[in-house]
Amino acid sequence: MTSNAQSSRHSQLSSEELVARGKAAYLPVYSPREMILDHGKGARLWDLEGREYIDLGSGIAVNALGHQEEDLVQAAIEQTRKLWHTSNMYYTEPVIRLAAELVEASFADRVFFSNSGAEANEAAIKLARKYASTKKTSGKREIITFNGSFHGRTLATVTATAQAKHQKGFDPLPGGFTYCPYNDFNAFEKIISEETCAVMIEPIQGESGITPAEPGFLKHLQTLCHKYDAVLIFDEIQSGMGRTGRLFAYEWEEGVKPDIVTLAKALGGGLPMGAMLTTEAVGKAFSVGDHGSTFGGNPVVAAVARVALQKIRSPQIMANVKRQGDQLRKRLQELNLDMFKEIRGKGLMIGAELQDQWKDQAYEITEKCRHHGVLVLQAGNNVLRFLPPLNITDEELNTGMDRVIETLSDLHSGQ
Ligand SMILES: Cc1ncc(COP(=O)(O)O)c(C=O)c1O
């Protein structure tokens, strides 16, 4: 089945030829699946040969409203026809409006726009350090992050990322980062001190396996951050923008208010954009010239992001996230093949951890799913990760899950 979108075959090259060219020309830091995705609509994608896939990964939580969402496309076209870059020397209306709407929708008073998640976190790290330096002329430089975290690939954010595999070979790494076991209340209490300037955490760890913070953990961090005058940073790059059924995942925990939240992925509705949201009190540590980015706050992306934000916040989308999240879990649980140790996560951010029998096979399983016409992600080597579009329909979800279940059943019966 193909959609009515035109297949862009200007190249006249076969998928195999294109893949071979990609392999020859790309710096080999990725291992893309060997197919050429050509076009998409809703939660469906088609490759160059016209094979259909249900997209249960949304380009790693980016395409929160699926592919070719009519209003997003329209916003992009309209703004593209007007103005698509000015630099931050000048104001543009879409960027101003988006910043104001993010402030209105959140705890924040101030917004800094970047192009990616790593840059949003880099901005957060710099702001926290600068803020501490306004209070103490020496010391108070330490940033606590958590084992299993993922905060990005720049040198500072890869150091914040408490996973040795991402840091190997890049030393010397920037100093001042300390790691704490995730969800370990006592360990955190022992590690935080007067030297701590910030604590950075994913309310649900994404890349390392969809692990939610235990109830009370974020509150515990907040209490101790207040005690030691440290800035509390929530990295909501994967878990934010409605993914869990609320705008930010931390909102599931009562009484928690961060000093900084970082966003990217779904923020631009599929186009590249990151943001650091903060309070007036912390934000005022930055003044003109302290930070910046040539592309940060692009008007075309902002025009799209405004529409995405409005839609994502709607009660209809939030209700869909809950309903489809419940349905996705139910389908995995009903499978009843004892393939999973645990199914965890919130809303449409779901991880299914494989039993030891299937240890380290997440990649192979996602490949088998792809051959059955459904795109599923992995998180680490042992977790199947599901991040479908937030507006996925019943039909799309059920077709996708039928294909997942079929794949897993075949695998289980050794086919
Ligand atoms: C929680 C989290 N933080 C930061 C990042 C880095 O974002 P980017 O790849 O846009 O730099 C990611 C990317 O997966 C992420 O999941």
The ligand as an ORCA input file, in Angstrom:
! r2SCAN-3c Opt
* xyz 0 1
  C      16.885     13.003     27.712
  C      17.736     13.489     26.581
  N      18.533     14.542     26.756
  C      19.304     15.019     25.763
  C      19.328     14.423     24.524
  C      20.180     14.983     23.424
  O      19.403     15.597     22.473
  P      19.981     15.915     21.010
  O      20.264     14.609     20.349
  O      18.908     16.707     20.332
  O      21.228     16.713     21.210
  C      18.513     13.302     24.298
  C      18.538     12.613     23.001
  O      18.183     11.472     22.867
  C      17.701     12.829     25.349
  O      16.906     11.762     25.195
*
